[in-house]
Amino acid sequence: MSKNLVVYFSRPYEQYGVGNISEGNTAIIAKMIAEKVDADIFEVKLQNDTYPTTYTPLTEVALKEKKAGVRPEIIGSVANFTDYDTVFLGTPNWWADLPMALYTFMESVDWSGKKVAPFVTHEGSGLSSIPSKIKTATNAEMLDGLAVYGHVAQNDREQAKEEVTNWLKKLGF
């Protein structure tokens, strides 16, 4: 029997298209996936979270980190990562890329023999080149990705659940 893991990074606070939120868009989708595929879940959190809580300053910090190739320190790890067959990797789309904290995570584990199913929340950029960036960082087998609008995750949970369910069915879950 295969084991599934959902790993995600998400931010509450002010987000484009949805305003101030108490739960991040990617967190909402991650929890839906974990429930549907009976997966364990791991949230990537920053050791020293100094990110701005307002949208535009956050995007500026994200771009600086991306350009500098920063690898922020994260809290914790997945002790039994080798036990999982499929990893659902969730991220907001920041400058057509993953937040740098997810690179810290991806570079900290052995992806040998893993399948990765990427899922992205966005407000118009879709998956961008995120699946190929994950492939480069992990060298894992890539499954088709899912892109969900953040405003759908926040304001239309039924539509978001339907998108998740349809995607999972396409993947064979």
Secondary structure, DSSP 8 states (H G I E B T S, - for coil): ---EEEEE----EEETTTEEESS-HHHHHHHHHHHHHT-EEEE--BSS----SSHHHHHHHHHHHHHHT----BS---TTGGG-SEEEEEEE-BTTB--HHHHHHHTTS--TT-EEEEEEEESS-TTTTHHHHHHHHH--EE---EEEEHHHHHH-HHHHHHHHHHHHHHHT-
